[in-house]
């Protein structure tokens, strides 16, 4: 990958300011940004841009305990005219991945009845392999009068300090870089000479995908002045909800057995990292608690929702509705909290997985992103804030624009479970109790495929064929009345399933064969890309969303309360949020299992779950449609 191609997307900004139609005027002999049609124009040379590296001191942070403040390396690309008096804003991407990663074994997920790992090994997987970072910031934005800054996270690459997976130490690195751009922090060149950012306007937009998108959320939650906007793509808002769910240890999709310590060890690429940061890694392993899964101070330190009231920046949020690595709850709960605070915001929800919107809808993404940055970083009336707030892809390539999200008019609809695998609008209080026995080798996909036929390892409840299309938008919820006995698995897993043959996105990105040139090229980098589309496949069903509960945390995520074997309890928990269209003639199903092979810990098989369907229900956020 070209070193300047790892830059992630521009960010959304801060307090709502009175927007001018153009940036401040420059004197006659000072270069200036050109604005036409409410947009900055590509008048500067990418080929002649200045490359600069500085090392920013992270005052007050000494995560490696060496007695000196940590430092982060910042690589900068800016128009050459910034050495002639031009002042520009900065598009920043902070990342722990620039120096690659280490080969780290994941935790064992097959456990004994007490939750202790059984002797076996899970190999680590490359986080980068599932995070496509497409390159376009420098080609597109530097010619339009922006600088691009790449910040290496603490403990990675040329930075000092130690990675700590999402807590305040890691947030401090990119925050210090923003402070430096505003004259509030120290930086040095490789020879140790002080360096000032005299070319910077002080306005910063942060952008990134996955971890690189999480850091914008984290930094925005500090309220740092100068961070005007963030663009968090496939980003985390609470690390507990990345590695846990409702009291249970639940993996990110595709990374079964990963946890906070594994990720920190993966990105620990600084010099002498293992020697310097070993005690920090040991602390992460001990404090994360893979036995109870309870919410704790460790996870509270990594929950950016706690500080959403401090967010000054506007937010352009992007997430894949089929992203099971960073699940949709991460986006939805951040979005809901921002809405309560009336933070200026915009959202894209697409049918892809853990991917960059540049790969999905290239021209429209660049148009909106450009307008967003121009508005928040240059004060230009680009018109972006008068466009609909939400862009939602309801099927591959089928986008709609909406006033807000969840879609206006959404209302909760409760469906009741009943005997004979029925699911409908009317309660069935006389339905007989039904049971299944947990196992740990069959996947959720294998368990749902034959419903409504009986299966010893799950229960399934389906509606009749839908008389109309039914669209949901928001967070579904399930309530079951159940007992557990004769085993040790504490999990209840609910699967919301669309039964009906259809052509659906399958997670692939396919080339259209059409080349699209978006920016200025330089040797080795044409500034062009091949347009892509989502791949599709015909399938008989789709698991639309899932939800997990450790029944010992039925009341609170931070408190384990044992259940009595054979005693009935009412359990209520959430699914991952969704925006989905169930088509006419299909059937909506809810499937109840215990162990979710690809996500939860796998306890010894044998737990018997008995459910009272007449007292169990599914609540859906329905936008339109009828359910029979």
C-alpha positions, 0 to 999 in steps of 0.5 A: 500500500502506498504510504499516503494511501492509508489515510481515512475519510474526513470528519464531521465538525463542532459547534454550529457556526454561522457559515460564510459562502467562502473562506476568509479572504487572503492578502493580494500576495498570499495564496488562497483557496478557490471556491466555486459553486459552494465548493473548494476547487482543486487548484493546488498540486498534489505532486508538489505537496510538502511531506513533513513528520513531527513527534508530538508530546502527549503531555500528562500521559506516560503509559509506558512508565518511563518517566517521560511524556509519551510521543506520537509520530504525525505524518503530514501532507500539505499544499506547498503554498502553506510555506507561502502564507496559506493556512489550511484545515486538517483531515486527520486519521489516527491509527494503530495499524500503520506499522502493521501488526503482530501474530497473536493467539486469540483466547480459547473459547471452549470453556469448562462449566466454570467458564475457565478455558479448556486446553486448545489454541485459537490462532490470531487473525489479521485485523487489517485483512477485514478492514479495507482502507481505500486511498483517496484523501491526498489525491482529492483533498490536498488539491482543494486546500486541505492538509492530511495528517496521519497519527500513529497511536501510542505503542505503535510504529514510531510512537512511544507509550503502550497501547491500551485498547480504547482508554484515555491514554490512547485518546490522548495521542490524537488529542495532543496532535490537535492541540499542537495544530492549535498551538497548545502542545509541543512537537519536534522534528527527528533531530529534536528541534521544536516545530510549530504548525504555523500553516494550520487554521486549527480546524481539524476533521477526523476520519477513519474505518474501524479502530481508525474510526473509533478514535474520532469518537473517543477524541470528540468525547474529550471536547477538545477545541479545534476538532470541528467534525468527525467521520466515524466509519464502522466505529466503536462507541463502547468497547464493552459492546465490542467484546461483550453483550449483556453480561456475556463474553461475545466476540466480534464477528470473524475474530472468535476469541479476540479480546482487548489484550489480544488487540493491544498485543497485535498493535504493539509495534513500537521499538522494544514493545514487548519488553517495555509494555509487558506489564501493561499487557498483563494488566489488560488480560487480568482486568478484562475478565473473560469469566463473568463478562460483567461490565466493570470500571475497566470497560467504563473507562472505554465507554465514550457514551459517558462523555457524549455531553462534551462532544463539540464536533459535528458527526457524519456516521457511517456503518454497514448493516451487515457488519458483524465485526463492529456491530450495528449497536455501536453506531446506533447507540452513539447516534441516539446519544448524539440526537439527544444532545442535538449534535449536528449529524448525518448518517449513512447505513449501507448493505455492506459489511466492515467496509469503507463507503468509498468502495460502495458508492464512490462518486456520491460519497466524495460529493457528500464528504467534500460538502461536509468538510467544506462546510465544517472546516472552511465555513462554506455554505455547501448545501450539505446541511440542507440535504436529508439527514439519513442515506439508507441502502435497503437492498444492494444498490437501492438507496433512499434518503430520509429525514432522520433515522430510525425512519420517521413513523417507526412504531413498536409492534409486538408479536407473540410466540405460541405452540406449533412454532407460531408467531403472531399479533395475538397472545397465545397464553395457553401454549404449552412449555417447550424445551431444547438442549444446548450444544456447541458444535452447530452454527446458528445458520445450521440451526435456523435453516430447517425451521419451522421443523422441530430441532432438539437444539433450538426453538423457532417461531414463525409468522404466516406469509406476509400479506405486504412488505414489512420494513423495520428500522431501529432496535428490536427486542425479545422477551422470553419466560424460561428456565435453565437446568442440567448444564452450565451455559448461561447464554440465551441467544435470539436470532431474527430471521427472514424466511423466503428465497431472495437475492441478498447481499453476500458480503463481497465487493465486485468490480464493475470494470469501470474506472473512475478518476477522482483526484490528482495522480502522482507516480505510483498512484493514479488518483483513479479507482475501479468502481465496485458493487456489492455481490449478491446471492440467492438464499432461502433465508437470512439471519437479519440480526442477533441478540445475546444475554448472559442470564446471570446478568438479567437485571444488570450488565455489571452484576452476576446473579446466579439462576436457580436450576429449573426456576422460570424467569423473565428475560428481556434483551436487545438485538443488534439494531437494523433497517430491513425489508421483509418482503411480501410472501416471506415469513418473519421468524425468531429462533431461540438457542443458547450457545452461538458457536461463532460468537459466544463462549462455548460451555459444555453441551447439555443445558436444557432450556424450557420456554413458555411461549405464551409469555414470550414475545418479539418487539419490532420497530415497524415503519410500514406493512402488515403482519398476519 
